[in-house]
């Protein structure tokens, strides 16, 4: 049996050929002794059986956040003697963009095209010309402040708001996983692209990592590492090196102190430098000790990581397909996709799921229609 008096434990194990590449187990518990957790896991707010898809989505992206986007977009459009619109238009704009996660069509303009991906009922809500104007001026933060130095300043307030809503809406299980979600290009789409189209596509300039509840798949925290030039801190310089992986682990575990979390990860994140850093903070580190036999470590790691693999298989295909050129917009739409997936997880854990058992695709379709005003949403806010 494991010694629960150990405050932090790192065990390295190698799985057999059937399990793929070498995997490692990283358990980080800061500030208190490690004890089995029997605390409540799940939503912190009970949603009524009549709650709609947009009700769950707005647990993370409420009206006040959307209204701020309207203000910021109007401020930016004013530079060009243009005016954006209202909260209703912002919701419709989001609905159109989210629809690409269901149709898997990269061009949202296909809705008005009359072709295979066209959708007449959606197209009637807003003209294509109006949508393109909103898309042109859309901003979360219109202008850089004098104190701002972070490269993601145009989306950071939204990421901070999203993190706060994740923290308040859900209580995660004791066991969690650090990993990179599958957000790369759809292999089917890439296979059908011409060489010219592939050359025109810009490479992602950031790395996205998450801390995820291993029992539900709920993404607890998002960490974005941005490539800011070709300096020593750039993504290219840090890729596959301990510096980046240690930075990721420190950032994603910063709020885990004293909460008895056990965090699993692959071998890329663990490093001797990271172990030494936690040891200096008073965290005991043991590798390949007899306190947790390797077979138990392998079994625990495989059990928790297998859920994340199933999550990636099920939910990664519902990421918004729109591919903007600007990095902050790419991060924004990935974050919106994660928020929708989290909303669906809360929906499945609620009484509303027993009333209408929507699949992930049906939930997305319902959300799009509610944002566009084509379906009535219940007034649960």
MOFEN-V921724 format. One record per pair of residues at least 4 apart in sequence whose C-alpha atoms are under 8 Angstrom apart, sorted by the first residue. I is the first residue (numbers start at 0). J is the second residue. D is the distance in Angstrom with one decimal. If there is no record, write none. Layout:
# MOFEN-V921724
i: [I	I]
j: [J	J]
d: [D	D]
This chain:
# MOFEN-V921724
i: [0	0	1	1	2	2	3	3	3	3	4	4	4	5	5	5	6	6	6	6	6	6	6	6	6	7	7	7	7	7	7	7	7	7	8	8	8	8	8	8	8	9	9	9	9	9	9	9	9	10	10	10	10	10	10	10	10	10	10	10	11	11	11	11	11	11	11	12	12	12	12	12	12	12	12	13	13	13	13	13	14	14	14	14	14	14	15	16	21	22	22	22	23	23	23	23	23	23	24	24	24	24	24	24	24	24	25	25	25	25	25	25	26	26	26	26	27	27	27	27	28	28	28	28	28	28	28	28	28	29	29	29	29	29	29	30	30	30	31	31	31	31	32	33	34	36	36	39	39	40	40	40	40	41	41	41	41	41	41	42	42	42	42	42	43	43	43	43	44	45	46	46	46	46	47	47	47	47	48	48	48	48	48	48	49	49	49	50	50	50	50	50	50	51	51	51	51	52	52	52	52	52	52	52	52	52	52	53	53	53	53	53	54	54	54	54	54	55	55	55	55	55	56	56	56	56	56	56	57	57	58	58	58	59	59	59	59	59	59	60	60	60	60	61	62	62	63	64	64	65	65	65	65	66	66	66	67	67	68	68	68	68	68	68	69	69	69	69	69	69	70	71	71	71	71	71	72	72	72	72	72	72	72	72	73	73	73	73	73	73	74	74	75	75	75	75	75	75	76	76	76	76	76	77	77	83	83	83	84	84	85	86	87	88	89	90	90	90	91	91	91	91	91	91	92	92	92	92	92	93	93	94	94	94	94	94	94	95	95	95	95	95	96	96	96	96	97	97	97	97	97	98	98	98	98	98	98	99	99	99	99	99	99	99	99	100	100	100	100	100	100	100	101	101	101	101	101	102	103	103	103	104	104	104	104	105	105	105	106	106	107	108	108	109	109	109	109	110	110	110	110	110	110	111	111	111	111	111	112	112	113	113	117	118	119	120	121	121	121	122	122	124	125	125	126	127	128	129	130	131	132	133	138	139	139	139	139	140	140	140	140	141	142	143	143	143	147	148	150	150	151	151	151	152	153	154	154	154	154	154	155	156	157	157	158	158	158	159	160	161	161	162	162	162	162	163	164	165	165	165	165	166	166	171	171	171	171	172	172	172	172	173	173	173	173	174	174	174	174	174	174	174	174	175	175	175	175	175	175	175	175	175	175	176	176	176	176	176	176	176	176	176	176	177	177	177	177	177	177	177	177	177	177	178	178	178	178	178	179	179	179	180	180	180	180	180	181	181	182	182	182	184	184	185	186	187	188	189	192	192	193	194	195	196	201	203	204	204	204	204	205	205	205	205	205	205	206	206	206	206	207	207	207	207	208	208	208	208	209	209	209	209	209	209	210	210	210	210	210	211	211	211	211	211	212	212	212	212	213	213	213	213	213	214	214	215	216	216	216	216	217	217	217	218	218	220	221	222	222	222	224	225	225	226	226	226	226	227	227	227	228	229	229	229	230	231	231	232	232	233	234	234	237	237	237	238	239	239	239	240	241	241	241	241	241	241	242	243	244	244	244	244	244	245	245	245	245	245	245	246	247	247	248	248	249	252	255	255	263	263	263	264	264	265	269	269	270	271	272	273	274	274	275	276	277	277	277	277	278	278	278	287	287	287	288	291	291	292	293	294	295	296	297	298	299	300	301	302	303	304	305	306	307	308	309	310	310	311	311	312	314	314	314	317	317	318	318	318	319	319	319	322	323	323	324	324	325	326	327	328	329	330	331	332	333	334	335	336	337	338	339	339	340	341	342	343	343	343	344	345	346	346	346	347	347	348	349	350	351	351	352	352	357	357	358	359	360	361	362	363	364	365	365	366	367	368	368	368	369	369	369	369]
j: [290	291	290	291	290	291	32	33	34	35	32	33	34	32	33	283	27	28	29	30	31	32	33	282	283	26	27	28	29	33	282	283	284	285	25	26	27	283	284	285	286	24	25	26	27	284	285	286	287	23	24	25	26	285	286	287	288	291	293	296	22	23	24	25	286	287	293	21	22	23	24	287	293	296	297	20	21	22	23	297	18	19	20	21	22	297	19	20	266	264	265	266	263	264	265	266	269	300	262	263	264	265	266	296	297	300	261	262	263	264	265	269	260	261	262	263	252	260	261	262	32	33	255	256	257	258	259	260	261	255	256	257	258	259	282	256	257	258	256	257	258	259	259	259	259	173	259	170	172	169	170	171	172	169	170	171	172	345	348	168	169	170	345	348	167	168	169	170	168	349	50	349	350	351	349	350	351	379	349	350	351	352	353	354	351	354	377	54	55	351	376	377	379	55	351	376	377	56	342	343	346	362	363	365	366	369	376	57	366	369	370	376	58	376	377	379	380	59	342	343	345	346	60	61	338	339	342	366	61	62	164	168	342	160	161	164	165	338	342	64	65	161	338	65	66	86	67	68	157	69	86	89	90	70	85	86	71	139	72	89	137	138	139	140	73	83	84	85	86	89	74	75	138	139	140	141	76	83	136	137	138	139	140	141	77	81	82	83	84	136	78	141	79	136	137	138	141	142	80	81	82	83	136	81	82	132	133	136	88	89	89	90	91	92	93	94	370	371	95	124	125	370	371	372	96	130	133	134	371	97	370	98	366	367	368	370	371	99	107	121	367	371	100	107	319	321	101	319	336	363	367	102	107	319	363	364	367	103	104	105	106	107	319	320	321	104	316	317	318	319	320	363	317	319	360	363	364	116	317	319	320	109	116	320	321	320	321	322	320	321	321	112	127	113	114	116	117	116	117	118	119	121	122	117	118	119	122	127	116	117	117	118	122	122	123	124	125	368	371	126	127	371	129	130	130	131	132	133	134	135	136	137	153	153	154	156	157	152	153	154	156	153	153	147	152	153	152	152	225	227	155	225	327	156	327	158	327	328	330	331	159	160	161	331	162	331	334	163	164	165	338	166	219	220	221	167	168	169	218	219	220	170	219	175	212	217	219	212	213	214	260	212	259	260	261	212	213	214	260	261	262	263	303	210	211	212	213	214	260	261	262	263	303	210	211	212	213	262	263	264	303	304	307	208	209	210	211	248	251	262	263	264	265	208	209	210	264	265	207	208	209	207	208	209	311	315	311	315	315	318	333	188	189	189	190	191	192	197	196	197	197	198	199	200	324	326	225	226	234	326	223	224	225	226	234	326	223	224	225	234	221	222	223	224	221	222	223	247	218	219	220	221	222	251	218	219	220	221	251	216	217	218	219	220	216	217	218	219	217	303	304	306	307	303	306	344	306	307	310	344	340	341	344	337	341	251	251	247	250	251	234	233	234	232	233	234	235	232	233	234	233	233	235	236	236	236	237	236	237	237	238	243	241	242	243	243	243	244	267	244	245	267	268	269	270	272	246	247	248	267	268	269	270	249	268	269	270	272	273	250	251	268	252	268	253	256	259	260	300	303	304	268	269	269	273	274	274	275	276	277	278	284	279	280	281	282	283	284	282	283	284	291	292	293	292	295	296	296	297	298	299	300	301	302	303	304	305	306	307	308	309	310	311	312	313	314	315	315	316	316	318	340	359	336	360	333	336	337	332	333	336	329	328	329	328	329	329	330	331	332	333	334	335	336	337	338	339	340	341	342	343	363	344	345	346	347	359	362	348	349	350	351	352	351	352	352	353	354	355	356	356	357	361	362	362	363	364	365	366	367	368	369	374	370	371	372	373	374	373	374	375	376]
d: [7.0	6.8	5.3	5.2	6.2	7.9	7.0	5.2	5.7	7.9	5.6	6.0	7.7	6.5	6.3	7.0	7.8	5.8	6.7	7.7	6.6	5.0	5.4	6.3	6.1	6.2	5.2	5.3	7.0	7.6	5.9	5.5	6.0	7.9	7.0	5.3	6.6	7.0	5.4	5.6	7.3	6.4	5.0	5.7	7.8	6.2	5.7	5.4	7.9	6.8	5.5	6.5	8.0	7.0	4.8	5.4	7.5	7.8	7.7	7.1	7.5	4.9	5.9	8.0	6.5	6.2	7.8	7.3	6.4	5.6	7.2	7.9	6.1	7.1	6.3	8.0	5.0	5.9	7.3	7.4	5.8	7.2	7.3	5.9	6.7	6.7	7.1	7.5	7.2	7.8	5.2	5.6	7.7	6.4	5.1	5.0	7.9	7.6	8.0	5.2	5.8	6.9	7.9	6.9	7.8	6.1	7.8	5.8	4.8	5.6	7.9	7.2	7.8	4.8	4.7	5.9	8.0	6.7	5.6	5.7	7.6	6.5	7.2	6.6	6.9	7.2	5.3	5.5	6.2	6.8	4.4	5.3	7.4	7.2	7.0	5.4	4.4	7.9	7.8	5.1	7.5	6.8	7.3	5.6	6.7	6.1	7.3	7.2	7.9	7.6	5.2	5.3	5.3	5.5	5.2	6.3	7.9	7.9	7.6	5.7	4.4	6.3	6.4	7.6	7.1	5.3	5.4	6.6	6.5	7.2	6.3	6.4	7.1	7.4	7.9	6.5	6.5	7.7	7.5	4.9	3.9	7.6	7.8	6.5	6.0	7.9	6.5	5.9	7.4	6.0	7.7	5.8	6.6	6.8	7.8	5.7	5.9	6.3	7.9	7.9	7.8	6.3	7.9	6.4	5.1	7.7	7.8	5.9	5.5	6.5	7.0	6.8	6.6	7.4	7.4	6.8	7.2	7.7	5.1	7.4	7.2	6.7	6.2	7.8	7.0	6.0	5.3	8.0	4.3	7.2	6.8	7.2	7.7	8.0	5.8	5.2	6.8	6.5	7.8	6.2	7.1	7.1	7.9	6.6	5.9	7.9	6.3	6.5	7.7	6.4	6.7	6.9	7.7	6.4	8.0	5.9	6.1	7.5	5.9	7.9	7.8	6.4	5.0	7.6	6.1	7.3	7.1	6.5	6.5	6.7	6.2	6.3	5.9	5.9	5.7	5.2	6.1	6.5	6.0	5.1	4.8	6.9	7.8	6.5	6.0	7.8	5.7	5.2	7.5	7.9	7.2	6.4	7.8	6.5	7.9	7.2	5.3	7.7	6.5	5.0	5.8	6.6	5.6	5.2	6.2	8.0	6.3	7.6	6.2	7.7	6.4	6.2	6.3	6.0	6.3	6.1	5.2	6.5	6.3	7.9	7.9	5.5	4.5	7.6	6.5	6.8	7.5	8.0	8.0	6.0	7.3	6.2	7.4	4.6	7.2	5.3	5.9	7.3	6.9	7.9	7.0	7.8	7.9	6.4	7.0	7.0	7.5	5.8	7.9	7.7	6.6	6.3	7.7	7.6	7.5	7.1	6.1	5.2	5.4	6.6	7.6	6.2	5.6	5.3	6.6	7.6	7.4	4.8	5.2	4.2	5.5	7.9	6.3	8.0	6.3	6.6	6.9	7.1	7.8	7.7	5.9	7.7	7.2	6.2	7.6	4.8	4.8	6.7	7.8	6.2	6.7	6.7	7.1	7.4	7.0	5.6	5.4	6.0	4.0	5.1	7.3	7.2	6.1	5.6	6.9	7.2	5.6	6.5	7.7	5.7	5.0	7.7	8.0	6.1	6.2	7.4	7.8	7.8	7.5	6.7	7.6	6.9	6.6	6.7	6.3	6.1	6.3	6.4	6.2	6.1	6.5	5.7	7.4	6.0	5.9	7.9	7.2	7.3	4.7	6.6	7.9	7.1	7.7	6.3	7.1	7.6	6.8	7.5	7.3	7.0	5.7	7.7	6.0	7.5	6.4	6.4	5.9	7.7	7.7	6.5	6.1	6.2	6.0	8.0	6.1	8.0	7.5	6.3	6.3	6.2	7.8	6.2	7.8	6.4	7.5	6.2	5.9	6.2	8.0	6.1	7.5	7.3	7.0	8.0	5.6	7.7	7.3	6.0	7.2	6.5	7.8	8.0	6.6	4.6	5.8	6.6	5.9	7.5	6.0	4.7	5.8	7.5	7.8	6.7	5.5	4.6	4.9	7.9	7.1	6.2	4.7	6.1	7.8	5.6	5.2	6.6	6.2	5.3	4.7	5.7	7.6	7.2	7.9	7.1	5.8	4.7	6.5	7.7	7.8	7.0	6.3	5.2	7.9	5.7	5.8	6.9	6.6	7.4	6.1	4.5	6.3	7.4	6.8	7.2	6.7	7.5	6.3	5.9	6.7	7.5	7.9	7.4	6.9	6.3	6.1	6.6	6.5	7.6	6.0	6.4	6.4	6.2	6.4	6.6	7.1	7.5	6.3	5.5	7.7	6.7	6.7	5.5	4.4	5.6	7.1	7.7	5.8	5.1	6.5	7.6	7.2	5.9	4.7	6.5	6.0	5.2	6.5	7.4	6.6	7.3	5.5	4.6	6.0	7.3	6.1	5.6	5.1	6.7	6.3	6.0	5.7	4.3	5.3	7.1	5.2	5.3	6.3	6.7	7.8	5.6	7.4	6.4	6.6	7.5	7.3	7.4	7.3	6.5	6.2	7.6	7.9	5.5	6.6	7.4	6.7	6.8	7.6	7.2	7.2	6.7	7.3	7.4	6.7	7.7	4.6	4.6	7.3	7.5	5.5	7.6	5.9	5.5	7.5	7.5	7.4	5.7	7.5	6.4	6.6	6.4	5.7	7.9	7.6	6.2	5.3	6.6	7.5	7.7	7.1	6.8	5.8	7.5	7.1	7.7	6.1	7.5	6.1	6.2	6.3	6.4	4.4	7.0	7.9	6.1	6.2	7.1	7.1	7.6	5.6	6.1	6.0	7.4	5.9	6.6	5.8	7.4	7.7	6.6	6.7	7.8	7.8	6.8	7.7	7.4	6.7	7.6	6.3	6.1	6.2	6.3	6.1	6.7	6.2	6.6	6.7	5.4	7.8	7.9	4.6	5.7	6.4	7.9	7.8	7.3	7.4	6.6	6.6	6.5	6.1	6.1	6.1	6.1	6.1	6.1	6.4	6.0	5.8	7.0	7.0	6.3	6.3	6.2	6.2	6.2	6.1	5.7	7.5	5.0	8.0	7.4	7.5	6.9	7.9	7.3	7.8	6.7	5.1	7.6	6.5	7.0	6.0	6.7	6.3	6.0	7.6	7.4	6.5	6.3	6.1	6.2	6.3	6.1	6.2	6.1	6.3	6.2	6.3	6.3	6.1	6.1	6.2	7.9	6.4	6.4	6.1	6.2	6.8	7.1	6.5	6.3	7.9	6.6	6.0	7.7	5.3	7.1	7.6	6.9	6.5	8.0	4.9	7.1	5.3	5.5	6.0	6.2	6.2	6.1	6.1	6.3	6.4	6.2	7.8	6.1	6.2	6.2	5.0	5.7	5.7	4.8	6.3	6.2]
